[in-house]
Amino acid sequence: MAWFGTIEHERWLSMQLIALLEHGHKAYVPAGFGFIGLDDKVDETAPVPLFRTARSTYVYAMSTLLGIPGSRRRCDHGIYALRHHFRDKEHGGYFSLINPLTEDEVAAKAPGVPALEVEGDRKSSRSHAYVLLAAAAATIANRPGANELMKDAIADELEYFWDDSLGRVRNNWDRSFSSLEPYNGMSANLHSAEAYLALADATGDDEWLKRAMRIIEFVMAQAKINNWRVPEHYDINWNIQKDYNVGSPADPVRPYGINIGHCLQWSRFILETRASLRYRGLPVPNGMLEAAQEIFERARTDAWRKDGKSGFFYTVDYEGKPLVRQRFAWVVLEGILATVALRRTLLDEGASVGEVEHYEHCYRSWLDYCEGYVIREPGKWQMELNPFNEPDDTVWAGYSDVYHAVQTLLAPRLPLAPTMPTALAQELLDKADINAPHKGGSGWSFGRRQHS
């Protein structure tokens, strides 16, 4: 049963995409983008998170490239917020969380103030990666201020976060970049690798792709020696910390154990990095496809329907035993994205339709799961479900932001390389079977006239 490339399936993906973008507009707050509650409202008195603002900016940069009216305004709102509200003018970098601003304060150009009661002045590598991703996508979309945002964020990344001696990123700093947290984590490296692929396209600089590959090499090595489960937590010297957060297996950012959603993301990012290397004419190391397949299968067999009910566990231990049985929308969405990447890679390698049926079956099953449990109505995707697939808010309250879902709906319609923003800019939507030529040059970024 073919879904990929069929008219009605692509129409369904498009309809869901438009509804998500429309609902995502409700996350707007004067200082950036916030959380949409189940009442369809945003608490404008709550602190505003950097990661949510950056991820929404990234999404609306892509919808700008899709030609969706209203997207330019929302993308520009995010760029302005990142540059003027979240930017630490004194020490550089970006505040992780700022106090809310009113429209009058924004009009008066009031600076953002970190929400100190929850470490809002911390300089987070993970959140900074989302700023890089948003800046790269907005630059490709030719939005005003995007180049400047990207230049500033790149300078901070190279100065404070990227560790060239190890080929990985450091984690969190204090506000003045004088004290580094004694912790290293895969989450920051995961999203940095994602951002680096986009930066390679936006700047035309292959060094970003090489940096992503150095992260991927470490991940593949760690997965291989841990039965293809990707460990999350390390100390300052990169010694694995299997007991880190042992009492918090449901922590939304640093859960104890193996994070199934991250494993599925790593499977995809390995293949997207591989495709980007080929796209840019760079050598491709051996074993990347095999590693992606192994990581995917380990996550799938550890966590999908293991308690007899549809859905992925959030975390398992190092032996694959379940820790948190809550179902989070983003985990199954990353599973869908991984199936798309695996199927596409194998077809590009000359596999037959029958040889990719396993991944097509997973794709259909997991999209069916989303339709049945996650999508409450078009545009409204439930963030969390309990083990019985009933709406819950134990860990995450409200609706998912659109970052994971929009990519899930676009991926089946795009090639693996170049990255999504560049593929959209090159008008490759619904041309996933076409291998896009690498246009070379210096990228999209510097000196290109920007439109309002």
Summary of the structure (lengths in Angstrom):
residues: 452
radius of gyration: 20.3
end to end distance: 44.7
largest distance: 61.2
contacts: 1616
relative contact order: 0.12
helix: 50%
strand: 10%
